[in-house]
Amino acid sequence: MQDVLAELMEIWRGGGTAGVGTVVRTFRSAPRPAGASMVVGPDGTVSGSVSGGCVEGAVYESASEVVESGIPSLERYGVSDDDAFAVGLTCGGILDIFTESISQTTFPELGDIAEDIEQHRPVAIATVVSHIDASWVGRRLIVRPGTVQGSLGSDRMNDAVIDDARGLLATGRSEVLTYGPDGQRRGEGMAVFVAAHAPRPRMLVFGAIDFAAAVAQQGSILGYRVTVCDARAVFATPARFPTADEVVVEWPHRYLSAQLSAGSLDARTVICVLTHDPKFDVPLLEVALQIPEVAFVGAMGSRRTHLDRLDRLREAGLTDEQIGRLSSPIGLDLGARTPAETAVSIAAEIIAKRWGGGGRPLTETDGRIHHE
């Protein structure tokens, strides 16, 4: 839902009703992840996508019908269906899509949820997407780290889902959970989709250079909350980095240490060190490489700069294991030359690191395209 929230909120605030189809579960080579949504407005306009084009027509019809009937539905689309090719899902994947009508009447909590997401506050929406009693479908809980809104119908059910939803929220994962009809841990009869809206992952870009502007732009495209940091105020200005969420003037190692102390870094954080100046790089990397939680630490520089940097880090007392976490020179081998091309190579390495990709052309590989 987060990818279409602005369009959905415009309809919601205007008092309209939208039909919303959301991917809740995927199998095999599904084109969109769980949580991807498509909104059909009162005037028939469409925002978002649930399949990259494959089954949009079928979901459009379903969303329109749900607005008319008020009855939510869970549909499966995939090659196992007789009409798989009719709806266009020929990639071999399977999608479970939950469709519901959303308005101020059916979803009064949406305004508060939108504010949470905008303010980077974690919030999860737990929605019953199937149940042996159809009247339970569509019930929801709004779960935050310290509070809960709504009820699924019983304390037993609420307790089970709240506990699991907070676990998913802590990791930023969205998932369908299966229970017995009254929330029994071991049982079947009820499925709950937990859409976890954790704060956007952070990309910290150090070095206010032209390459940093291109990397910040790529980071924004990938959904990161981008910070550019440099000690030189004349270079670190918002005007030079219009796609960054914030531009900070501070010595890089001091800023990173402060963010670590504030608990503002997590396992999704990526750090890109682009200054290739030892007086900035080495103190910064001393801090960064001793933070085991972050997902990626990369540094720009030539081969000679890289070898000199390794010597300096060893002299500073870092272990081989800590230094081994450094991606340097940063980026995949794409033959990049310009800042824009280099930024693509850096983004590609971050993606490969996240999903376990090998960085090889798909024509040279077989098996699944999408990594888990």
Order of alpha helices (4+ residues) and beta strands (2+ residues): alpha-beta-beta-beta-alpha-beta-alpha-beta-alpha-beta-beta-beta-alpha-beta-beta-beta-alpha-beta-beta-alpha-beta-alpha-beta-alpha-alpha-beta-alpha
